[in-house]
């Protein structure tokens, strides 16, 4: 089965300018906790807004009890133990993935321009860099069998056809990142996504996940719902998605399906560069295993290090994060159907249910949505 790697873009140099502006804004936002809190109090005192609303705001922020969990050790490529640094980030320098999927046949399509002469050199350089980064992860990538240049603004239809009709996975990226600013970290994350989509395994926990007192395999399940918020929301059903692990005990590969009050705790993202990380609130709805708070928090925390897209942990546990990605993808395909049916005056929610996409059999049990 052929695999596709789709390249999107928009414009020549505008991407670089936008990145420079975005980088400057980020630098201004990098403020530590104490300076940030004192700054908020200073603004409140200087602006004197609260008296106008006849309310009072305590200058002393609320103190809450918390603790710092140690990051887990990861396995990258070999059985050797890999220690995560104090910023909770794994380094891929000199490391390979646990299980790499070789790419023998793939295609690159540039949607930013029909004039391939202007971009041919940039494309060749990008391909060489991507192959080299893939090889440094311990995986071989052949030359693309096709390099095609065209112009197309809407890529949703490409993804729908690829994943429902043809049975190939796609990977999009901005031409501004690929051609003008192809940093090693960008290429590494791109390779991680491609390998995960092809059924590979990027990283695993060295410490085996608990089997909950049973010798049987354990399945982690994530679910999410995406609601349409546009003007035609009354005609569009909500998209429900469910993912579940298919490899135990690593439990880092998920298969997805899309169909049209208890204990709780809050866990904050481990290291927030911009000091704007939002905490995630977890609720325990039902517990048959008698988890202690420590054991449950450690389980969720450690699983967040297995997210396939990058080398940093995520704040939302991966099964739920993946379900959110699948539900969003289902919404994207539904929008394609809306555009196809735009000329019809009888469009309704029933027509969407009948024509809703069915994933190609070749993609049923791989992480095409990463």
N, C-alpha and C positions, 0 to 999 in steps of 0.2 A: 504494500500500500504506500503510495506516495505521500510525502509530508510537505506541507506548504509553509513558507515563511513570508508573510506579506509585509511590505514596507510602505508606510504612508508618510506623507509630508505635506508641507504647505508653504510655499515661498522660499526664496533664496536665503536672505540674511535676517529676516525678521525674527526667526527663532532665536538667533544668537542675541539680538537686542533684548528680547523678552526675558531670556535667561539671565542677562546681566542685571536687568531691573529687578527680577525676582530674587536674585542673589543678594542685591543690596537691601531689599526689604527684609530678607531673612536675617542678615547681619544685625539690623536694627532691632529685631525681635529676640535675639539671643540675650536674655536677661535672666539672671539667677533668681532664686526664690526671695531672699531678703530684700534686694533692691527693688524687685517687682512689687512686693507688699508695701514698702515704704513709699514707692511712687504712687500707688493707688491712694494711700492716705493723704499724700501731698495734694493730689488732684482734688480730693474731696474737700480739703481745707481751703484750697485756693479758689475753687469754683463756687463754693457755698451754695450748692444746689439743694441739698436736703431740707433746709428750712423752708424753701418755697413749697415743698410738698408736705410740710408739717410732720416730718418723720425724723427719727434720729438713727444714726449709724454708729455702732461701737467701733472705735479705732483699733481695738484689740481683736485680731482675727481669732477665730475658734481653733483651739488646739484639739487634735484627735490623736488617739493612740494607734500606732502602726509599727511595722517592723520591716526589715529588709531581708528578703529571701535570697539565699545564695544561688547563682545561676547553675544550671546542670552542666555536666560535661557532655560533649557531643562526639559522635563518630562521623568522621569525614573521610571517605575513601577506604581506609584500612581499619583494622581493629584497634589502632592506637587511640588513646584518650586525648581529646582536644579540649583545652580549657578556654572558656569564654572570658573576655577581658572585662575590666571594671565598668565599661560602658555597655555591657551585655551585647556585644557585637562579635560575631565570629569572623575571623580573617580567612579568606580563601587563597591567600598567597602560599604557593607551594602545596596546596591541598587539592585533592580530587573528590568527586562526589561518591556516595556509597554505591550507587548503581547507575551507570551511564548508558544511554541509548544512542547507538551509533546512527548517524544520519547519512544515508547513501544517496537518496534522491530527494531533492527539494527545489523549490523555485522562489525567486525573488521578484516581486512586482512593485515598482515605484509608481505611486498614484499622484505624485506631485507635478509631473510634467510629461508631455509627449516628446519633448526634445531630448532624446537620450544622449546626444553628443555632449551636452553641457554637464551631464551627471555621470557619464560612464566611468570617468576616473574616480570620482568619489565613491561610486558603488563598488568598484574593484577594491579600493582601499578598505572600505567597510567590510566586505566579504573576507578579505585577508585577516583583518583584525578579529572578526567574529570566529573564524576557523581557528585562529591561534588561541583565543581565549577558551574555546571549547576544548581544544587539545590539552591545554593546561589544567583542565578539570578532569583529564583522563579519558576523554571521549573523542572519537574521530568524526570529522565532518567533511564530506566530499564537497567538490565545487557544485554550485547550483546548476541544474540541468537547463534552467531557463532564467534569463534576465529580461524582464519585459518592462517597458515604460509606457505609461498612459496617464490620463487625467480623470480623476473620479473623486467627488467630494463625499459621497455617502458610501461607507464601507460596511454598513450593517448587513446589506444584502449579500456581500461576499462571504461574511461569516456564516450566514444562514445557509447558503447554498453549500458551502464547504462542509458544514457539520451535519446537515440533514440529507443532502443529495449525493455528495461525492464521497464523504467519509475521510476527510483529511483535517488535520489541525492547522490553525493559522496563528501567527504571531505578528502583531502590528507594533510599530514604533515610529516616532517622529523623525523625519529626515534631518531636522536641526540637531537632534541628538546623535544620529547615526553618522552623518557626514561631517559636521563641523565641531562636534564636542563629544566624540566617542571615547569617554574616559573608561578606565579599566573597570571601575565599579559598575558603570552602566552596562558594559558588555557582560560582566559576570552575572548580574541580575537577569539580563536577557537570556543568557545560557541556562540559568537555573529554571526559568519559566519554560523554556523550550524542552528541557530534559524532563521536567515534571509532566508536561503535556503529552510527551511520548511514552509515558509509563515508567520513567526512571525514578530513582530515589536520591534526593540531594543530601540529606543529613538525617541522622537518627540519634536518639538518646542513648548514651552508653548504659545508663541504668534502666533496666527493663521496667516497663509500665506494670502496675499491679494487676494481677488476674482476679482480684476480688474473691480469693479463697476457692477458686475453681480451676480445674485443669483444662477446661474448654477455652476456645478462642473467645476474645472479647471484641465487640464492635462498638465504636463510638459513632453516634449519629448526630448530625446537625440539621436544623430546619430554619427556614426564614420565609417571609412573605414580602413581596414587592407590590405596592399599591400604586396605581396610575394616578397622577395628580394633574393631568392636562385637562383641556376643555372637554374632551370626550371621555372623561373618567366614568360616566354612567354607562358607556358602551363597552368598556374594557374591564374584564375580570381581573382580580388580583392573581399574581403569579406566585404559587407555592413551590418551594424547592427543598429537597431532602438529599443530603449526602451521607455516606457511611464508609467506614474504613474497610478495605479489602485485603490488607496485609497485617497479620498479627505475628509477632508482638511489636514490630516497628510502629505500626499504626500511624503512618504518615502518607498513605495513598488512599484517595477517596473516590468512590463512584457516585455519580449524581443522577437524580431523577427530578423532572420538573412536571408539575401538575398545576392545568389551569388553576400564694401567700405561704411562706416557709422561711427557713434560715436564709440569710443573705449576707454577703460581704462585698466589699469594694476593693478592686485591685487596680492600681495605677500602672501605666506603662513604665517599664523599668528604667529607661533613660530617655528623657525628652530633651532634645537639643535646643528647642525653641522655648522651653518652659511653658508650653501651652498644651501639654498632653492632658487628655480627659480621662478620668477614671471610669472603669467599667464596673457596673453593679451586677453581681451574680446572685440569683435566688435559687435556693435548694427547694424544689417543689416536692420531691419524694426521694427518700433514701432508704433502700432495703439493706444496705451494707454497713450501716452504722459508722459512716465516715466521721472522723474527728475533724475539727476545723483545720488543723495543721496538715493532715493528710490530703484533704480535699484541695486546699489552697496550693499545696505542692504539686499535685497532679495537674491542675489547670495551668499553673505557672510553667511547669516543665513542658507541657504540650505546646505552649505558645512559642517555644524555640524551634519547633519543627515546621513552621510555615514555609512553604516551598518557594515563595517569590523572592525572598531576600535573606540576608544573613543576620538580620536583627529580629528579635522576638516581637510579636504583635500583642496588642492589648486585649483583643477579642480572641477567644479560644478558636483554633483553626477550623474545627467542624462547622461552627456557626459562621465564621468568616467565609468559608468556601460556599456555604449555602446561600449567603448574601450575594456572592459573585454569580452563582448559578441563577438565582432569581432575577438579578439584573440582566443577565444574558437572555433569559426568557422574555423579559420586557423588551429588550432590544429587538428580538425577532418578531415580537408582536407588533412593534412599531413598523417593521417592514411590511407586515400584512396589512396594517392600517393604510399605508401609502398605496399598496396594490389595490385595495378596495375603495380608495378615496373617490373614484369615479362612480361607484355604485351608490344608489340612493337607499338601498335596503340593508346597508351595513348594520350589524347588530352584534351583541355579545355572543349570540348563538353561532353566527358565522365564524367568529374568532375561535370558538371552541372546536368547531368541526375542522377548521383548517390549521389548527395550531400544530407547530412543528413536532416531528418525532425524530429523535436523535438517531443518526446512522448507526447500524449495528457495530461497525468497526470502532466506534468511539464510546460504546456503552460503559466500559469499565476503566476508562482512563480520565485523567484530570484535564480535559479539554478546556476547562473554564478558568484555569489559573492565569 
